[in-house]
């Protein structure tokens, strides 16, 4: 159950100096308002409209007219859609709310709603559109005035460029995010998010030692500062990913197992699905294809069936299933699955497409089709070189040479 709607409702109520009883005013008990604000109850149909009318009146009483185009109603509706994981709906509503806030001269609300729209685009893997929104945030005067807001925009840009395969740009924006929060007071959670974005971008870019140094000196010490459960789980997940990249599989498995204790389906099934999908991919890339890896794949498949995920993330999970089959000796079946994912590689980030080509080439070689396999390995090398991942490009080239000279 999401809390975004409740947090916005509470903020709007306090800004108007209303008690929970005054806002309820006969239609809701004070306890009902409390449950909504803490995210322990979802708003019933019609509740956002009624509550926004009362808040707009400033007295908790019924306001005249309708509010379907009012900024507050649109904001509450956008946050509710986000809680329901309706990212498309939340993006549209946040865009309308941002327009309404701009017309009213409310820069803070414009920022919040534009940031929300960019987050939703990112969640739908529409990374170029997310980058456009984030660039607008970065150019806004509020970004110059507030280091925390500037860091939020830079983090969005880092993740968007990483999704586009422009890894050098991703690293540059992640570095800028970390500079923005160092020496200021944006809060530990934002500092941690900037560290995670930088370590992830550096690891993808092949700067493994530097990525690990950030994990060791910045991310891990923050885990001792009393962060919320989900934040600690995300941090351990990120550190485990970097450890996998540097070949320290024992450390990587330990951090991912610790993260699994914190990232539970009962708290956020979507996050749980994404974590398990990522963990399975990392384990398989390391050649770990045991029952625990299969359990990660199955958990991700269950979570995806519940919440649904964008096509790119579905393809990456199918890729993991195909790789698991290949590593467990089911080469022909693996080729069929990996070839289907490869056929849709345009929907994947370039570096992920390179991984699919790599594993399809190896699976073909294991069936005896070495010539075809070497072609896919060459395609993999090209994909990695295009995004600046020189270490993985060299690995693909070495594998191609090995199977052609075997």
C-alpha positions, 0 to 999 in steps of 0.5 A: 500500500503506497504512502504518497497520496497520504503524505501529500494529503497531510502536507496540504492539511497542515499548510491550511492549519486544519486538524484531521477532524476539521478536514473530515467534518462529518464525512470522515472520522479523524481516524479515517483521515489518519489512516489515509495520511499514513498510507494504511488505507487507500482512498475510496472513489470520490475521496480525492475530489471531496478532500481537495474541495475541502482543502481548497476551501481552507476551512474543511467545509464543502467548497462550491463548484468542481475541482477536476482541473484544480492543481490540488486535486490533480496532485492528489490524483497523481500521487494516488495513481503512483501508489496504484502503480498506474505510471501512465496515469500518474504521468498524465495527471502530474503533467496537468498538475504541473501546468496548473501550478505553473499557471498559478505561479507555484514553482514548488508544486511545478517542480514536484509534479514535473519530477513525479512525471519524470520518475513515472517515465523512468519506471515505464522505461521511457528514458529519453522522455525522462531525460527531457523532463529531468533536463528541464528540472536542472535548468529551473532556477530552483535547481540553482537555489537548492542543492537537494533539488539539483541532485534529484534532477542529476540522479534522474539524468544519470539513470536515464543516460544509463538506460540509453547506454550513454554511460559516460554521460551517466557517470558525469551526471551521477558525479554532479549529483554527489557533488550537490549533496556533499557539504549540504544538508539534503538528508541521508536518503538523497545522499545514499541515492546519489552514491548508488547512482554513481556506483552503478554508472561507474560499474556499468562503465567498467570503472569497477575499482572506483565504484567499489571504493564509493560503496566501501567508503560512502554507501556501507557506512550509511547503513549504520545510521538508522536508515529505513528498511527499504533504503538499507535493502536498496543499498545492499542490493547496489553494493552486491551488484558492484561486488558481482562486477568486480568478481568478488562473488562471495561478497556479492552473494552475502550482500544480496542475501542480506538485501533479500531479508529487507526487500519483501513482497509484503512491503513492495511487490514491485521492488521485490520483483525487480530485486529478484530479477536483477539478482538472478541476472547477476548470479547467472552472469557469474555462472551461478545457476543453482536452485537459489538462482532459479528461486530468484527467477521464479520470485521475479516471475510471480511478482511480475505477474502481480504488478506487471513491468515494462517490456524491457524488464520482462525481456530481461527476465526472459533472458535470465530464464534462457541463460539458466537453461543454457547453463544447466545443459538445455542448450536448444531450448535456451537458444529458442528463448534467447533468440526471441529476446534478441529479436526484440533487442531494440526495446532493451538498453544497448548494454543489455542487448549486448548481454543477450547477443553474448549469451545467444552466441555462447548457447549456439556454440554449445549446440555446435553452431560455432559460426552462427555463435561467433557472429552473435559474439561479434554483435555483442562486442560491437554493442559493448564498444558502442556504450563505452564498456570496453572490458565487456567488449574485450570479454566478448571478443576473447570468447569469439576467438576461443570458439572459432579456434577451439 
